[in-house]
Amino acid sequence: MFRSSAADRAAVDSRRVRQVYEILAGVYDDCFDWALGPGRRQAVSRLPVRPGQRILEVGVGTGLSLPHYPRDCHVSGIDISEAMLNQARDRAELLARTDVDLRLMDARELSYPDETFDHVLAPYVISVVPEPAKVMAEIRRVCKPGGTVVVVNQFRSSGRVLGSIERVLSAVSQWIGFRLDLPLDTVLGTEGLDLVRLERVNLLRLWQLIELRRQ
């Protein structure tokens, strides 16, 4: 049986994203943290972490969030790029974080049981994955009822002119690992997740931080 064309495209997109971030791993921190770091730190601060709780970070990358998590919780981080994860492992070792578990994993198929984590963080990843709605459904699945989900991302502008420009540019940007025209409803429309707060973060407030609660 042949896979559907949509599945084929998703597989190609997934390989492309992996290849892009394998290349970016060594320069990611210097190139992006100055612009994206404030939103990342703010996102971690929105998690109401209590001692002993389990946190999942989807798209942990080079581990830039790791220094900001409390030391009395357990952090699991997943990423599709082994090169990025190697950077994260080095960071965790430098921080002497023995409570951090980093795994190579596709966010569309999280290998964790239902309701494993108390809270989930997804920084700058929803516009990178080839099937964002599927990733959001997986995030909801592995989060415990009452848990907090925080997403940080850039979404399509509601303005007609800027939105049209983003749709055109997105055809190009997807080839280097992300899209510019992702609708906000991709996150807000996830069944079983209720909106708590939405705010703009980072340079020129071009990114949005979305705090959700699992039903």
C-alpha positions, 0 to 999 in steps of 0.5 A: 500500500502506498502512503498518501501524498500528504504523508510523503510531503510530511516525511520529506519536510521532517527530513529537511528540518532535521538536516537544517538543524544538524547544520545550525547546531553549532551556531544556533545560540549565537545566531538566535538567542539574542532575539529569542531568549527573552521569550524563552525565559518568560515561557519557563517562568509561566510554568507553575512548577512545584517540587518533584513535578515532571516537565516536557520541553518539545524542541529542546534544541541546544538546551538554552532553557535548561538553566532556567528550570527549578532544580527540584523538578525533572525535565525531559527534552526531546528534539529531532536533531542529534546534533542539537541534542549533543549541545543540550547534553553538554549544557546539562553536564556543565550545569550539573543537572542530573534531573534532565533526560534528553531524547531523540524523538519526533514531536508528532509521535511522542513515545510517552504514555498519556498524562505523563507530564505536569507541564509542557513547554514548546518554544519556537517549534510549532512553525518548524514541524511539518504537522503542527496540529498533530504535534499539539494533539500529542502535547495535549495527550502527554500533559496531565489534566490541569497542567500548563502548556506554554507555546512560544511562536510567530504566527500569521499576521491578522493584517491583510497586507502583511498576512499576504506577504507572509504567505508568499515568503513562507513558501521560501522559508519552509525550505530552511526549516520554518514557516511564516504563515502559521495560523494562530488557531493551530494552537488555540483550536487544539481540543482539550486545551483552554486559553489562559493568557496570550501575550507578545514577546521578544524583539518588536513583539513579533512572537506570541506566548500562549499559556494554555491549561489542559482540561 
